[in-house]
Amino acid sequence: MGAIGSLLIVILAGKFSFRLLDEVARATLLISAMVFFILICAQAFGLAFRGLGGEQLVVRMFEWVPGGVTGGIVFLMALLFVLGFFLEWIEITYVAVPLFLPFFIQNNVDLVWLGTMICLNLQTSFLTPPFGWALFFLKGVAPKGVTTLDIYRGVVPFIGLQVLALVLLFFVPDLATWLPRAIGW
């Protein structure tokens, strides 16, 4: 639907050409190929990691983190926040997160709650200067007079709200789990 809508907008704006369509199709193919390559490699990595007993190694490593399960969650959130500066969500969710899930599953952590915190944490990371991915996208579509520093200043309130939401979610897990329970999930 997005592709059809974009195509209609370009046609209505009178900027459609087959050369442009070819360029967009090639760029889309490259991005799609990259995403699928990452997914295939993540699957191969995951199979090898599990086959060599990596899950138990990670579970044992979490025993060194002070604070038990709570300390493990704080460690995971800090690690994912930093990874969000440099990696896209696909790499993080398909490679990094599965490394730590066995520990949380073994300790009966609600995965809906944990997944919601991970998503909120990554979104916050993607907005945090100086490396936030979303900031570079904003700069790319901003009018000419808007500087990178303007964008950095503009996202500060949103980052504050997201950190507040993450803290609330950490201390009140029902914010993420009440609806799945209500629908019998």
C-alpha positions as CSV (number, residue, x, y, z in Angstrom):
1,M,0.0,0.0,0.0
2,G,2.9,2.4,0.8
3,A,4.5,1.7,-2.6
4,I,1.2,2.3,-4.4
5,G,0.6,5.5,-2.4
6,S,4.1,6.8,-3.1
7,L,3.7,6.0,-6.8
8,L,0.5,7.9,-6.9
9,I,2.0,10.9,-5.2
10,V,4.9,11.0,-7.7
11,I,2.6,10.7,-10.6
12,L,0.3,13.5,-9.3
13,A,3.3,15.7,-8.7
14,G,4.3,15.1,-12.3
15,K,7.8,13.7,-11.4
16,F,7.3,10.1,-12.6
17,S,9.8,8.6,-15.0
18,F,10.8,5.1,-15.8
19,R,14.4,6.0,-14.9
20,L,13.2,7.1,-11.4
21,L,11.1,3.9,-11.1
22,D,14.2,1.8,-12.1
23,E,16.4,3.6,-9.5
24,V,13.8,3.1,-6.7
25,A,13.3,-0.6,-7.7
26,R,17.1,-1.2,-7.5
27,A,17.4,0.6,-4.2
28,T,14.5,-1.4,-2.8
29,L,16.0,-4.7,-4.1
30,L,19.3,-3.8,-2.4
31,I,17.7,-3.0,0.9
32,S,15.5,-6.1,0.8
33,A,18.5,-8.3,-0.1
34,M,20.4,-6.9,2.9
35,V,17.5,-7.6,5.3
36,F,17.1,-11.1,4.0
37,F,20.8,-11.7,4.2
38,I,20.8,-10.6,7.8
39,L,17.9,-12.9,8.6
40,I,19.5,-15.9,6.9
41,C,22.8,-15.3,8.7
42,A,21.0,-14.7,12.0
43,Q,19.3,-18.1,11.6
44,A,22.6,-19.8,10.8
45,F,24.3,-18.1,13.8
46,G,21.4,-19.0,16.1
47,L,21.5,-22.7,15.1
48,A,25.3,-22.9,15.5
49,F,25.1,-21.0,18.8
50,R,22.5,-23.3,20.2
51,G,24.1,-26.4,18.9
52,L,27.4,-25.5,20.6
53,G,25.7,-24.9,24.0
54,G,25.9,-21.1,23.8
55,E,22.5,-20.6,25.5
56,Q,23.7,-22.2,28.7
57,L,26.9,-20.2,28.5
58,V,24.9,-17.0,28.4
59,V,22.7,-18.2,31.3
60,R,25.8,-18.9,33.4
61,M,27.3,-15.5,32.5
62,F,24.1,-13.8,33.8
63,E,24.9,-15.3,37.2
64,W,27.8,-12.9,37.4
65,V,25.5,-9.9,36.9
66,P,24.7,-8.5,40.4
67,G,21.0,-8.1,41.2
68,G,19.7,-11.4,39.8
69,V,16.9,-11.1,37.3
70,T,16.4,-7.4,37.9
71,G,20.1,-6.8,37.4
72,G,20.0,-8.9,34.2
73,I,17.1,-6.8,32.9
74,V,19.0,-3.5,33.7
75,F,22.1,-4.9,32.0
76,L,20.1,-6.0,28.9
77,M,18.5,-2.6,28.7
78,A,21.8,-0.8,29.0
79,L,23.4,-3.0,26.4
80,L,20.6,-2.7,23.9
81,F,20.5,1.1,24.4
82,V,24.2,1.3,23.4
83,L,23.8,-1.2,20.5
84,G,20.9,1.0,19.2
85,F,23.4,3.7,18.6
86,F,25.3,1.6,16.0
87,L,23.0,-1.2,14.8
88,E,19.6,-1.3,13.3
89,W,16.7,-3.0,15.0
90,I,16.9,-6.0,12.7
91,E,20.4,-6.9,13.8
92,I,19.6,-6.3,17.4
93,T,16.3,-8.3,17.5
94,Y,17.6,-11.2,15.4
95,V,21.1,-11.6,16.8
96,A,21.5,-9.9,20.2
97,V,18.2,-10.4,21.9
98,P,18.0,-14.2,21.3
99,L,21.3,-14.6,23.1
100,F,19.8,-13.4,26.3
101,L,16.3,-14.8,26.1
102,P,17.1,-18.3,27.6
103,F,18.1,-16.6,30.9
104,F,14.8,-14.7,31.1
105,I,12.8,-17.7,30.0
106,Q,14.5,-19.8,32.6
107,N,13.6,-17.2,35.3
108,N,10.0,-16.9,34.2
109,V,10.2,-13.3,33.1
110,D,7.0,-12.2,31.3
111,L,8.2,-12.0,27.6
112,V,5.4,-9.6,26.6
113,W,6.7,-7.1,29.3
114,L,10.3,-7.7,28.4
115,G,9.6,-7.3,24.6
116,T,7.7,-4.1,25.2
117,M,10.6,-2.7,27.2
118,I,13.0,-3.7,24.5
119,C,11.0,-2.0,21.9
120,L,10.6,1.2,23.9
121,N,14.3,1.1,24.8
122,L,15.4,0.7,21.2
123,Q,13.1,3.5,20.1
124,T,14.7,5.8,22.7
125,S,18.2,4.7,21.6
126,F,17.4,5.5,18.0
127,L,16.5,9.1,19.0
128,T,19.4,9.7,21.3
129,P,22.2,12.0,19.9
130,P,24.8,11.9,18.6
131,F,24.3,8.5,16.9
132,G,20.5,8.1,16.8
133,W,19.4,6.5,13.5
134,A,16.1,8.3,13.5
135,L,17.9,11.7,13.8
136,F,19.7,11.1,10.5
137,F,16.4,10.3,8.8
138,L,15.0,13.5,10.3
139,K,17.9,15.5,9.0
140,G,17.4,14.0,5.6
141,V,13.9,15.3,5.3
142,A,14.2,18.5,7.3
143,P,14.0,21.9,5.5
144,K,17.3,23.5,4.6
145,G,17.4,25.9,7.5
146,V,17.1,23.2,10.2
147,T,20.5,22.2,11.6
148,T,21.5,19.0,13.2
149,L,21.8,20.8,16.5
150,D,18.2,22.0,16.1
151,I,17.1,18.4,15.7
152,Y,19.1,17.3,18.7
153,R,17.5,19.9,20.8
154,G,14.1,19.1,19.5
155,V,14.2,15.4,20.4
156,V,15.2,16.0,24.1
157,P,11.6,16.2,25.4
158,F,10.7,13.0,23.5
159,I,13.7,11.2,24.9
160,G,12.7,12.3,28.4
161,L,9.1,11.1,27.9
162,Q,10.3,7.7,26.6
163,V,12.8,7.3,29.5
164,L,9.9,8.1,31.9
165,A,7.7,5.6,30.1
166,L,10.4,2.9,30.3
167,V,10.9,3.5,34.0
168,L,7.1,3.3,34.6
169,L,6.9,0.1,32.5
170,F,9.8,-1.4,34.5
171,F,8.1,-0.7,37.8
172,V,4.5,-1.4,36.6
173,P,4.6,-4.4,34.3
174,D,0.8,-4.4,34.1
175,L,1.0,-1.5,31.6
176,A,2.3,-4.0,29.0
177,T,0.6,-7.2,30.2
178,W,-3.0,-6.2,31.0
179,L,-4.3,-6.3,27.4
180,P,-2.8,-9.7,26.5
181,R,-4.2,-11.1,29.7
182,A,-7.6,-9.5,29.0
183,I,-7.9,-11.2,25.6
184,G,-6.7,-14.5,27.0
185,W,-3.3,-14.5,25.4
